[in-house]
Amino acid sequence: MNPIRRFLLAAAAGTAALLAGCGDSGAPTASTGSVDVEAVTAKLQKPVRIGVSIPAADHGWTAGVVWWAKQAMELYPDVEWVFQTAETPSKQIQDIENMMTRGVDGLVILCTESAPLTPIAKQAHEKGILIVNVDRGFLEPVADIFLEGDNASFGRKSAEFMVEKLGGKGNIVILEGIPCTVNTARVEAAKEVFAMHPGIEIVGQDSGMWNRSTSLDVMQTILVKAPKIDAVWASDDDMALGAEQAIVEAGREKEMWILGGAGMKDIVARVMKKDPMFPADITYPPSMIATGIQLAVGVLEDGKREKIMQFMPQHLMIDVELILPDNAEKYYFPESVF
């Protein structure tokens, strides 16, 4: 045992004995007063161990997730952190299995993809490990706490803006993200809005996997097949930039505009400057991973998980906002990594 921890444990035990033996008057008493000796002793004996499993920084938004996760973990040096990033679902599953072997008390998970990660999360949940799921949800209700952005609102608000700017008529392209609950909610909500306007025609739809280079390739193919495009609903700022590169290389930048999403600082700056290619954007903060980490610590660190979970909401949702030239400064953070 660490010498400092041994000293603190002995001090806690001594304090407990003193409190058990004497009241304010010095007379023996069975009460320990207001000191929760069991909680203090338990905390000193076994520090909380929390695993954080998130996607690798393969594009801007996930780079922001990694940055915010590290910021949050640094706030709690007494917690034993097991932190891993994964490029693929199989790597993330392996990471979580290793975390379970190491005896984590809790897991904060942002899935690479929803479906492959659901079974391992279910296993962890059945072992009594606290599961805080952030952003990309599991396909079964296995999380103790699920924190997400309002993706249906994301899809709806962005689609409504596009319809309004097009005057209810135009040819559009839809770029989807990685197969997960986030993508499904955004795309379904957007397409419901588009379906309400017969003048809107979807002339191309494919997955850019929330990746700039993939979106470049996908958009190049769509540009060949669609001779007339008025706007691209990209649903993500990295995909928007990939689509823009394809459009510029094809010499068609005067023909269409793009609506991305997530509030990348480079895109917000262009909205602020009234760049015709990016008339708007929509918020989706990667800092939500830090909120998930904070929730996990708050539930576990004092050994009162059962009592705290009696009032902890199981589902928490962060609203999203449309970013326009007149409010873009509010969402522009030049020092951010994203």
KAJO-V698216 format. One record per residue. N is the residue number from 1. OMEGA is omega in whole degrees, 0 to 359 (* if undefined). Layout:
# KAJO-V698216
N:OMEGA
N:OMEGA
This chain:
# KAJO-V698216
1:176
2:182
3:180
4:179
5:179
6:179
7:181
8:179
9:178
10:179
11:179
12:180
13:179
14:178
15:179
16:181
17:180
18:180
19:180
20:185
21:186
22:171
23:180
24:183
25:182
26:180
27:179
28:177
29:180
30:184
31:174
32:178
33:184
34:182
35:177
36:186
37:181
38:180
39:180
40:182
41:181
42:181
43:180
44:182
45:186
46:178
47:178
48:179
49:184
50:175
51:177
52:183
53:185
54:177
55:174
56:182
57:183
58:171
59:189
60:185
61:180
62:172
63:175
64:178
65:180
66:181
67:182
68:177
69:180
70:177
71:182
72:182
73:179
74:179
75:186
76:181
77:180
78:177
79:174
80:184
81:171
82:190
83:179
84:170
85:185
86:177
87:185
88:176
89:182
90:177
91:180
92:177
93:179
94:179
95:182
96:175
97:178
98:178
99:177
100:178
101:180
102:173
103:178
104:176
105:181
106:177
107:171
108:189
109:166
110:189
111:165
112:173
113:187
114:188
115:183
116:184
117:183
118:182
119:181
120:176
121:177
122:177
123:180
124:179
125:180
126:176
127:178
128:178
129:177
130:180
131:171
132:182
133:183
134:170
135:185
136:189
137:172
138:181
139:173
140:182
141:183
142:180
143:173
144:177
145:177
146:180
147:182
148:169
149:181
150:186
151:175
152:177
153:176
154:181
155:183
156:183
157:180
158:179
159:179
160:177
161:182
162:180
163:182
164:182
165:179
166:182
167:177
168:183
169:177
170:177
171:183
172:175
173:176
174:173
175:180
176:179
177:179
178:178
179:180
180:183
181:180
182:181
183:181
184:182
185:181
186:185
187:181
188:180
189:179
190:182
191:174
192:178
193:181
194:182
195:179
196:184
197:184
198:180
199:178
200:179
201:177
202:185
203:177
204:178
205:180
206:181
207:173
208:175
209:182
210:184
211:186
212:183
213:177
214:179
215:175
216:180
217:181
218:182
219:176
220:179
221:181
222:180
223:178
224:185
225:185
226:183
227:180
228:178
229:180
230:183
231:178
232:174
233:190
234:175
235:181
236:185
237:176
238:178
239:178
240:180
241:175
242:178
243:180
244:180
245:179
246:181
247:180
248:180
249:178
250:180
251:184
252:184
253:179
254:187
255:190
256:175
257:188
258:171
259:179
260:179
261:174
262:173
263:174
264:186
265:180
266:179
267:179
268:178
269:180
270:174
271:181
272:180
273:179
274:175
275:183
276:178
277:182
278:182
279:182
280:173
281:180
282:186
283:171
284:194
285:175
286:178
287:179
288:177
289:178
290:176
291:178
292:178
293:178
294:179
295:180
296:179
297:182
298:180
299:192
300:196
301:182
302:179
303:182
304:184
305:185
306:181
307:181
308:182
309:176
310:182
311:180
312:176
313:179
314:183
315:179
316:184
317:179
318:181
319:176
320:184
321:175
322:179
323:181
324:181
325:184
326:177
327:186
328:181
329:179
330:185
331:182
332:181
333:187
334:181
335:181
336:175
337:182
338:*
